Every structure is written in structure tokens, then in C-alpha cells.
Amino acid sequence: MDRRKFLAQAAFTGVAALEAVIDWRFSPPSAAPAQAAGTVTVHEGDVERLRRARVEFADLDHAHGGGHALGWLQQYLHQEVAPLLQGRYRDKIGRNLFLAAATLSNVAGWMAMDAGQHGLGQRHYTQAIALAKHAGADAFAACASGNLATQALFLGQTQTAIRLTRAALDSSTSLPAALIAQIATTEARAHALTGDAYETMRLLREADEAMTRAQPEADPEWLAPWTEAHHAGGAMHALRDLGRVAEAQQRASDALAAPSGNVRTRALHQVLQASVLARSGELDGACETATEVRNSAAGLRSKRLNQRLAELMELLDEHQDVGVVRDFFAASR
């Protein structure tokens, strides 16, 4: 418990993040994860139970924010997943078990990042990468590395994000197209924050092209959360940060078409939309969208969303001399 409290209060460390990805990429392949000793015998049904748990915890995260079920998932990892990893299993079941554990640790990383517990989030992401390496699942290790890059990006560590995404994209020539789009979009966002228009637009074109090749029905189930709406939202974010607000606005309708159960993604994209409208001078639309998201997402336990809302309030505050903005702030009190 003391260690969990320490990790919850710890900061994200770019050097440690890069070391975890370098270790995955360049250390020798892991031995087959088979164990003849252990207190429990692991069956495929146990692995399937972990797969279902990942979906259920991810659904809770999407609907209520990372702070809602993070403690439950940490407890589940400790009480349910760890004993299975220490059990008895053959090679095939072992690889499936380690991949299932990796996907759960990745969800915990996302929850912790969303809840503002960045040291804990980084720990879960790096653990997911290590578990995926042991499972021989390079595609999922690339996915977790991309999420680690998203965390670095959120914390303003753009160069770390670029290095992490580049390592993930260069890890294999056979990554699923949707995963290439996801990671390339994250790297595009990082370059946008540095003002590098050429790299931003090159990567957005690469991501767009990859999405046209994506085959959701053939993708692994852990890639299902990355949808057309997520892709459009990431591209919109990059274009906004690059100052191309008209092009960003063209992505808005797709970004706002997030799955109904993903309340947080829709809220984040609405905040993004409001900021694009405000920068375009469309203050009526910006205030209307901000009011909608403030009302619909009031129950979300997401510090990431709260921070985005605070940034939007600062942007709108620059236009306090406009009546619609004054009315918006008056209604917010």
C-alpha cells in the first residue's frame, strides 16, 4: 500500500519511459513463458476471464473517467492477475496469459494518467510493455508505447513523445493499420506543438492513409477502442495546435461521432471543438459547446478533462468584452 501511495504521488520520468521502450526493442527476445511450478494451474478459461475484465474496466473508464474504477482495477491486478502469472501453464497459454495481463495493465495506465496519477500511470504502461514482450506480442508493446507517448505529450514532454512514437512505429513492418494511424497521429500532435508544419502534415497524411487500410473486423480486440472518431480528434488536435483552425474544424463532425458509451472522449472532443471555434472567432458556438460539455460531463472523474476545460476557460476569458462570453461566465458561477 505504501508503494502504491508513492507511485500515485510520483512524477512522470521521460528517461525511464525511454529506457522501457529501448529495453523492449533491443534486448534479446524473452523465453517462452511456460512454468511447471506454481500454486494454481492456469487454463484458457482463466485467460478469457482476464480478457472480459479488460473490456469491462475499459468501459467503466470510458463512461466515468479514470478516477472512477482505478482502485478496483489495481486490486484486481494484485488479487486476480498476479497469482495466475505465478501459476503453472504451458507455452501457448502462457503467452496468452501475459498478453491479457499486459492489456489490463495498459488500461490501468490510461486510468491513472486520466486521474492525474502520472507516476502510477507510467509504471503500468512500462509494465504492460514488459508483459507484452514476454508474450511475444510486439504489436501490443507498440500500442502501450504509443500510450506512454500520449502521456508524455499531455505533460508537455514533446521530444520524449516523438522518440517514443518513432520507436513504436519502427518496431515492426506488420503493425495493424489502425495502430499505425494511432501512433502516427500522436507523433503528429507532438510535432505540431514544436511548430514543425512539415512533419505534422506528413504524419497526418500517413495516419489518414493507414486508416483507409484499417480492417476493424480483423484487428485484435485490444485495438477496438481506437475508432474513426479518435483518429479525427487526434488530427483535429494537431491541426489546432499548428494554428490551422479551419482545417481542424473540418475534422469536427467525425471527432464528435464518438461511440455513445465513451462519454469522456466525446467530452474531450467537445472541449477541443469549443477551443477551435473560439480561435476562429465563433464565440457563440464556442460558448454553446462549452456549456453543453460542462453539463453533460459534470460527473466524470477525469483530471485530464478538467485541465482541458480550465484551458478553454482561459481562452474564453480573453473575450470577456463580448456579451455572449460574459453571459457564459455568469451562468458558470
HUHU-V353082 format. One record per pair of residues at least 24 apart in sequence whose C-alpha atoms are under 7 Angstrom apart, sorted by the first residue. I is the first residue (numbers start at 0). J is the second residue. Records with the same first field share a line. If there is no record, write none. Layout:
# HUHU-V353082
I = J + J
This chain:
# HUHU-V353082
6 = 118 + 119
7 = 116 + 118 + 119
8 = 116 + 118
9 = 117 + 118
10 = 117 + 118
11 = 117 + 118 + 121
13 = 159
17 = 163
19 = 125
20 = 144
23 = 129 + 132
24 = 170
29 = 132 + 133
31 = 90
32 = 90 + 93 + 94 + 133
33 = 88 + 89 + 90 + 93
34 = 87 + 88 + 89
35 = 87 + 88
36 = 86 + 87
37 = 85 + 86 + 87
38 = 86
39 = 83 + 86 + 87
40 = 86 + 87 + 88
41 = 83 + 86 + 87 + 88
43 = 92
46 = 95 + 96 + 99
49 = 99
50 = 99
53 = 102 + 103
57 = 106
60 = 110
61 = 260 + 261 + 262 + 263
62 = 260 + 261 + 262 + 263
63 = 299 + 300
64 = 113 + 263 + 299 + 300 + 301
65 = 110 + 111 + 113 + 114 + 300 + 301
66 = 110 + 114 + 300 + 301
67 = 300
69 = 107 + 110 + 111
72 = 107
94 = 134
95 = 134
97 = 130 + 131 + 133 + 134
98 = 130 + 131 + 134 + 136
101 = 127 + 128 + 130 + 131
102 = 127
105 = 143
112 = 150
113 = 301 + 302 + 303
114 = 301 + 302 + 303
115 = 302 + 303
121 = 147
138 = 174
141 = 167
142 = 178
145 = 182
149 = 185
152 = 189
157 = 189
160 = 186 + 189
161 = 186 + 189
175 = 218
176 = 209 + 210 + 212 + 213
177 = 209 + 210 + 213
179 = 206 + 209
180 = 206 + 207 + 209 + 210
181 = 230
184 = 233 + 234
185 = 233
187 = 237
188 = 236 + 237
191 = 237 + 240 + 241
192 = 240 + 241
194 = 241
196 = 241
203 = 234
228 = 253 + 254 + 255 + 256 + 257
229 = 254
232 = 268
236 = 271
239 = 275
244 = 275 + 279
248 = 275
266 = 292 + 296
267 = 304
270 = 307 + 308
274 = 311
277 = 315
283 = 323
286 = 324 + 327
